[in-house]
Amino acid sequence: MKKFLAALVLTLTLCGWVEASYEKGIEARKNGDYAEALSQWMVTSDDPRCMTAIGALYDYGEGLPKDDVKAVEWYTKAADKGEYRAIAQLANFSLTGTGGVTQNPAEWRGKLEEIRGKDGYADYILASFYMDGYGGEKDLDKAQELLSDLVAKGYTQLEESLRQVNRRLADRGAGVFEADALTAEMSRNSASFDQAYKDKRIAVSGWINSVERLNDNGYVVKFGGSGTSSVAKDNVLAVFYDSSRAGPPPSLKPGSFVRLSGVYAGQHPFPLEDCAFTLFGGSLIEDSGENQLP
């Protein structure tokens, strides 16, 4: 993923200035000559594109020791001059506080929305904010719109992200809940959720964290959102009972995307692990090969 983002930061087309030192630096980086790239970009280091490019060298440790703080310094200089890609990478950093960037996703989401349509990488980061609800509500429709436009423009490396969004929209239309959305709802108002769904069979989609044996009677699958979490309240457990099976189906393995159904029995304590809630009598809703994390 890091290499993927590095390529996007430095290679997505940027309309505007064409200066020899910047272009020569890009060419040197493509050839793996990071020292020459840095030398070229330092010649016109007051150019915000060059500032962003230098920040990326520190960001990804290309020809320089990896240094998030220095990367942020260069990105911030560029962002202060309105460089879209630098703003996008700072927004990306804000999700984890990398390099000391303020963790205020709502503020960064607003900044990304202000520059929507101005840069491919910035639109990709904005789409990720929409996909996972950073800084506001999830908006898969807006994410789909952004990613569809980028793929149509030739950014084929984003086809997998678009496929994931399309799959999630299809699930939503079919009444399949997203695991992380359910656990968030439980944390806000578990009584309301209990009243609506207790003792009913529901379908939930998510990525598997772990699969554990349940004595001799079956197995337990822990799953959640795309960013797998060790926090108990972020997890869903699906309990399968099948004494005839020596192990879970091959499609149930850590890292796989699954759609599972089961009966929601309220906030049921479970001996293997605390969780947001448990589905009993779980069954796998077969996928069409779309089951691996990117």
C-alpha positions in Angstrom: 0.0 0.0 0.0 2.8 2.4 0.8 4.4 1.9 -2.7 1.0 2.3 -4.2 0.5 5.7 -2.5 4.0 6.8 -3.3 3.3 6.2 -7.0 0.0 8.2 -6.8 1.6 11.1 -5.0 4.3 11.5 -7.5 2.8 10.3 -10.8 -0.9 11.4 -11.0 -1.1 14.0 -13.7 -0.9 17.6 -12.4 -1.9 20.4 -14.8 0.0 23.6 -14.5 3.6 24.7 -14.5 6.3 22.9 -16.5 9.7 23.7 -15.2 12.9 21.7 -16.2 14.1 21.0 -12.7 10.8 19.5 -11.6 10.5 17.4 -14.7 14.1 16.3 -14.5 13.6 15.3 -10.9 10.6 13.2 -11.8 12.6 11.5 -14.6 15.5 10.8 -12.2 13.1 9.3 -9.6 11.6 7.0 -12.2 15.1 5.8 -13.0 15.8 5.2 -9.3 18.3 8.1 -9.0 16.9 9.7 -5.9 20.0 11.8 -5.2 19.7 13.4 -8.6 15.9 13.9 -8.1 16.5 15.6 -4.8 19.2 17.8 -6.4 16.9 18.9 -9.2 14.0 19.7 -6.8 16.2 21.6 -4.4 17.2 24.0 -7.3 13.6 25.4 -7.3 12.6 24.3 -3.8 10.2 27.3 -3.6 8.0 25.6 -6.2 5.3 23.8 -4.2 5.4 20.8 -6.5 9.1 20.4 -5.7 8.3 20.8 -2.0 5.7 18.0 -2.2 8.2 15.8 -4.1 10.9 16.3 -1.5 8.4 15.5 1.2 7.6 12.3 -0.6 11.3 11.3 -0.5 11.2 11.6 3.3 7.8 10.0 3.4 8.8 6.8 1.6 12.5 6.8 2.5 13.6 7.1 -1.1 17.3 8.1 -1.1 16.8 9.7 2.3 16.2 8.2 5.8 12.5 7.8 6.2 11.4 10.8 8.4 7.7 11.5 8.9 8.3 14.8 10.7 10.5 16.2 7.8 8.0 14.9 5.3 5.2 16.8 7.1 7.4 20.0 7.1 7.8 19.9 3.4 4.2 18.9 2.7 3.0 21.8 5.0 5.2 24.3 3.1 3.6 23.1 -0.1 0.1 23.0 1.3 0.4 26.6 2.5 1.0 27.5 -1.1 -2.1 25.6 -2.2 -0.5 22.4 -3.6 -3.3 19.9 -3.8 -1.3 16.7 -3.4 0.4 18.0 -0.3 -3.0 18.9 1.2 -4.2 15.4 0.4 -1.2 13.6 2.0 -1.5 15.7 5.1 -5.2 14.7 5.3 -4.1 11.1 4.9 -1.5 11.6 7.7 -4.2 13.1 9.9 -6.0 9.8 10.3 -3.2 8.4 12.4 -1.4 11.6 13.5 1.6 10.7 11.4 4.4 13.3 11.7 2.5 15.3 14.2 -0.4 16.2 11.9 -3.5 17.3 13.8 -6.0 14.4 14.0 -9.1 16.4 13.0 -10.7 14.3 10.2 -13.7 16.6 9.9 -11.4 19.6 9.2 -9.3 17.7 6.7 -12.4 16.3 5.0 -13.6 19.9 4.5 -10.2 20.9 3.0 -10.4 17.9 0.6 -13.9 18.9 -0.5 -12.7 22.4 -1.2 -10.3 21.1 -3.8 -12.4 18.3 -5.2 -11.8 17.8 -8.9 -8.5 19.7 -8.9 -6.1 16.7 -8.5 -6.4 12.9 -8.9 -4.6 12.0 -5.7 -6.6 14.4 -3.6 -9.8 13.0 -5.0 -8.7 9.5 -4.2 -8.0 10.4 -0.6 -11.4 12.2 -0.4 -13.0 9.0 -1.7 -11.3 7.0 1.1 -12.8 9.5 3.6 -16.2 8.9 2.2 -15.8 5.2 2.0 -14.8 4.8 5.7 -16.7 7.7 7.2 -13.7 9.7 8.2 -14.7 13.2 9.4 -18.4 12.6 8.8 -21.0 10.1 7.6 -20.0 7.4 5.2 -21.1 8.3 1.6 -20.5 5.4 -0.7 -22.3 7.1 -3.5 -19.9 10.0 -3.5 -17.0 7.6 -3.2 -18.3 5.7 -6.3 -18.7 9.0 -8.2 -15.1 10.0 -7.5 -13.5 6.7 -8.2 -15.5 6.1 -11.4 -14.3 9.4 -12.7 -10.7 8.6 -11.9 -10.8 5.2 -13.4 -12.4 6.6 -16.5 -9.5 9.0 -16.8 -7.1 6.1 -16.9 -6.1 5.6 -13.3 -6.4 1.8 -13.5 -4.7 1.3 -10.1 -7.9 2.5 -8.5 -10.1 -0.2 -10.2 -9.9 -2.4 -7.1 -11.1 0.4 -4.8 -14.0 1.1 -7.2 -14.9 -2.6 -7.2 -15.0 -2.7 -3.4 -17.3 0.4 -3.4 -19.6 -1.2 -6.0 -19.7 -4.4 -4.0 -20.6 -2.5 -0.8 -23.4 -0.6 -2.6 -24.8 -3.8 -3.9 -24.7 -5.3 -0.4 -26.5 -2.2 0.9 -29.2 -2.7 -1.7 -29.6 -6.3 -0.7 -30.0 -5.5 2.9 -26.6 -6.7 4.0 -25.1 -4.7 7.0 -21.5 -3.7 7.1 -19.9 -5.0 10.3 -18.2 -1.8 11.3 -21.4 0.2 10.7 -23.2 -2.3 13.0 -20.7 -2.0 15.8 -20.8 1.8 15.6 -24.5 1.7 15.8 -24.3 -0.7 18.8 -21.9 1.7 20.6 -24.4 4.6 20.0 -27.7 3.0 20.9 -27.6 -0.7 21.6 -31.1 -0.8 23.1 -32.6 0.5 19.9 -30.7 -2.0 17.8 -31.8 -4.8 20.1 -35.4 -3.8 19.8 -35.3 -3.8 16.0 -33.2 -6.9 15.4 -33.1 -9.3 18.4 -33.9 -12.9 17.5 -33.9 -12.1 13.8 -31.6 -13.5 11.1 -29.5 -10.8 9.6 -26.7 -10.7 7.0 -23.4 -8.9 7.8 -20.3 -8.3 5.6 -16.8 -7.7 6.8 -13.2 -8.8 6.9 -12.2 -11.8 9.0 -9.8 -11.2 11.9 -9.6 -14.7 13.2 -11.2 -18.2 13.2 -11.2 -20.3 16.3 -12.3 -23.8 17.1 -15.4 -24.1 19.4 -14.8 -27.3 21.3 -16.0 -30.1 19.0 -19.2 -28.5 17.9 -18.0 -25.9 15.4 -16.0 -22.7 15.2 -16.2 -19.0 15.8 -15.4 -16.3 13.3 -14.4 -12.8 14.4 -14.8 -10.1 11.8 -15.2 -6.4 11.3 -14.2 -3.5 9.1 -11.4 -3.2 6.6 -9.0 -1.9 9.3 -9.0 -5.0 11.5 -9.3 -4.1 15.1 -8.3 -5.8 18.4 -10.8 -3.6 20.3 -13.6 -5.9 21.5 -16.4 -3.5 20.8 -15.3 -3.2 17.1 -15.8 -6.9 16.5 -18.6 -9.2 15.5 -18.6 -12.9 16.2 -20.4 -15.5 14.1 -20.8 -18.8 15.8 -21.1 -21.9 13.5 -22.2 -25.3 14.8 -21.0 -28.2 12.6 -19.6 -31.2 14.5 -19.1 -33.1 11.2 -16.5 -30.6 9.9 -12.9 -30.9 10.9 -12.3 -27.2 10.2 -14.0 -24.1 8.7 -14.5 -23.8 4.9 -11.4 -22.6 3.0 -13.0 -19.2 2.3 -13.2 -18.5 6.1 -9.6 -17.4 6.8 -8.0 -14.2 8.2 -7.9 -11.4 5.7 -10.9 -12.7 3.7 -13.9 -10.6 2.9 -17.1 -12.5 3.8 -20.9 -12.1 3.9 -22.3 -14.1 6.8 -25.8 -14.5 8.2 -27.0 -15.6 11.6 -29.5 -14.9 14.3 -28.8 -11.8 16.4 -29.5 -12.8 20.0 -28.8 -9.4 21.6 -25.6 -8.5 23.3 -24.7 -12.0 24.2 -21.5 -12.6 26.3 -19.3 -15.2 24.7 -16.6 -17.2 26.5 -13.9 -16.9 23.8 -14.0 -13.2 23.5 -16.0 -10.1 24.4 -17.5 -8.5 21.3 -20.1 -6.0 20.1 -22.6 -8.8 19.4 -22.8 -12.4 18.3 -24.6 -14.1 15.4 -25.7 -17.7 16.2 -26.2 -20.4 13.7 -24.0 -18.6 11.3 -23.9 -19.5 7.6 -21.7 -18.3 4.8 -23.2 -16.3 2.0 -21.1 -17.5 -0.9 -19.0 -14.8 -2.7 -17.8 -14.8 -6.3 -14.1 -14.7 -5.5 -14.2 -11.2 -4.2 -12.9 -12.1 -0.8 -9.3 -10.8 -0.3 -8.2 -7.6 1.2 -6.4 -5.3 -1.2 
